[in-house]
Structure formats: structure tokens, C-alpha cells
Amino acid sequence: MKKFISDTRAADTIPLKLVVYLALLAAVVLLLAQAWSTASPVLQDAEIKAQTESASLSLLSIQGGYARNSEDRYSPEGSMCTLKFSLPPAVRYISFGVDPDQECNGNLTDSEWVPENNTLIYQYKNGVKKRVFIEGAPVHFIKGIENSEGIWVPAGSQESNETLDLENTAVLIEYPVSGEFIFEMVSYNGTRYTMTRF
């Protein structure tokens, strides 16, 4: 045992090699971390864009389909699509047919909404907004509610029999934007709407 402890041949070379290897490993890890921090926002933005473009194509695909008459309780269901989102926490909201915070007062429900038909807008928490357009005829988005009979109807159609104000029709999903969201084509007083069922 004494001989093993007193043996110091290569004692000065092993730690030096170990230090060099650890320094190289640390440099590689730092380079990988730097590359990931640079690439991550780009990859995240590409994923968000892919999900919103897929949503716009799904919404476009039902526009020419059958629109259920929301005033007829026996009318068959209209053309539907299910949008699947799993947007990261950096996304503040996604809106359909409206720019909800033009006034930038911080509260999306109190601000004056500016209609933008055929547009999906998503905003990051840092304030950057991106738009995805739906081609074709005007798309009127409207929030749906379930009536006492369990039938989905356009919000506002319960209060009166007048035509809904197209300036106030839009849909907003605030953070967290994650899950499945159903949209259905309906008609109300001769106007076609893309109505939410969530």
C-alpha cells in the first residue's frame, strides 16, 4: 500500500490531460448551448407558423361546404373542421377575423376590436404580431353558444331576431392556446358564418 501511495510517476500528466479533456467538453457544451439558443426561436416560430397555416387551410376547406341553418333546430350539422393548436407560452393569443388590441391598452376584452375578415392573427407576449390570410370570399367568424336545447347557435342570435352586426363578429383564443377547437359553417338570416363550438 505504501508503494502505491508513494508512486508519483505520471501524477503530473494525468490531471493535465483531464483538465484539457474537461475544457474541450465544456467548450463543446457551450457551443451547443449557444447554437440551441440561436436556433430555438427560429424553430419555434416555424412551428407556430405551420400550425396557423394548417388552421387557415382547414378553415378554407369548409367555406364552400354546407352551412347549417341556425334558426332551424332540425337542420343537419354544417361543414366542420377541428383545429389543433399547441402553441408555446410565448404566444399571447390567436384571433380569427379581428385585431383585438389595436389600441394597445393591455386588456383584450376592453379594447376596441378592429375587424380583419379572412385573417388569423397571433401575437407574442413581447408584442410582435403575425398574420395568416385565408383566401377567397369574406369569412365571418362568430362565437357560438349552446342554447337550452343543446344546439350550437351564433352568440347574439338569442337576444334578438335581427341580423348580427358583422363588425362585432370575431373569435379570440387567449393564452394558453392549446387543444382542439371546432368550427362549423352556419347561416343566420341569409349570412354564412364560421362559428366556434367551444
C-alpha positions, 0 to 999 in steps of 0.5 A: 500500500505504501508503494502505491501511495508513494508512486508519483510517476505520471501524477503530473500528466494525468490531471493535465490531460483531464483538465484539457479533456474537461475544457474541450467538453465544456467548450463543446457544451457551450457551443451547443448551448449557444447554437440551441439558443440561436436556433430555438426561436427560429424553430419555434416560430416555424412551428407556430407558423405551420400550425396557423397555416394548417388552421387557415387551410382547414378553415378554407376547406369548409367555406364552400361546404354546407352551412347549417341553418341556425334558426332551424333546430332540425337542420343537419350539422354544417361543414366542420373542421377541428383545429389543433393548436399547441402553441408555446407560452410565448404566444399571447393569443390567436384571433380569427377575423379581428385585431383585438388590441389595436389600441394597445391598452393591455386588456383584450376584452376592453379594447376596441376590436378592429375587424380583419375578415379572412385573417388569423392573427397571433401575437407574442407576449413581447408584442410582435404580431403575425398574420395568416390570410385565408383566401377567397370570399369574406369569412365571418367568424362568430362565437357560438353558444349552446342554447337550452336545447343543446344546439350550437347557435351564433352568440347574439342570435338569442337576444334578438331576431335581427341580423348580427352586426358583422363588425362585432363578429370575431373569435379570440383564443387567449393564452394558453392556446392549446387543444382542439377547437371546432368550427362549423359553417352556419347561416343566420338570416341569409349570412354564412358564418364560421362559428366556434363550438367551444 
